Amino acid sequence: MDKILEESLLYDFYGELLTPKQREIYESVRFGDLSLSEAAEEYGVSRQGIHDMIRRSTRTLEKYEEKLGLIAQFTEMKRIAGEIKRCCAELENVARKEETLRELRSIADLSDKLLDL
């Protein structure tokens, strides 16, 4: 997964679990295009301090994903939704209707198992 997309997803899912100060600095640097030096000046912290806080915050977000797996589940659900859309499009082809319905049932069963995790 692209590093920027991965960090965005981590923050979207778990960002609220960071402290308010961590969130503010993380957002400023990662999403607000503030350089480490600019953030250090704005928050009255050393450049190294900002760098360390960003690194610690990122590690914290990654640990939440390791324990909770919400992004992995979200990604799998998006994949399943794509399969369902593909099958629905194939349903318009009457010749494959029964085969496609069986496949849809199989995908629905898979999504039920995923939601039971």
Stockholm file with secondary structure:
# STOCKHOLM 1.0

chainA/1-117         MDKILEESLLYDFYGELLTPKQREIYESVRFGDLSLSEAAEEYGVSRQGIHDMIRRSTRTLEKYEEKLGLIAQFTEMKRIAGEIKRCCAELENVARKEETLRELRSIADLSDKLLDL
#=GR chainA/1-117 SS CCHHHHHHHHHHHHGGGSCHHHHHHHIIIIISCCCHHHHHHHHTCCHHHHHHHHHHHHHHHHHHHHHHCHHHHHHHHHHHHHHHHHHHHHHTSGGGHHHHHHHHHHHHHHHHHHHTC
#=GC SS_cons         CCHHHHHHHHHHHHGGGSCHHHHHHHIIIIISCCCHHHHHHHHTCCHHHHHHHHHHHHHHHHHHHHHHCHHHHHHHHHHHHHHHHHHHHHHTSGGGHHHHHHHHHHHHHHHHHHHTC
//
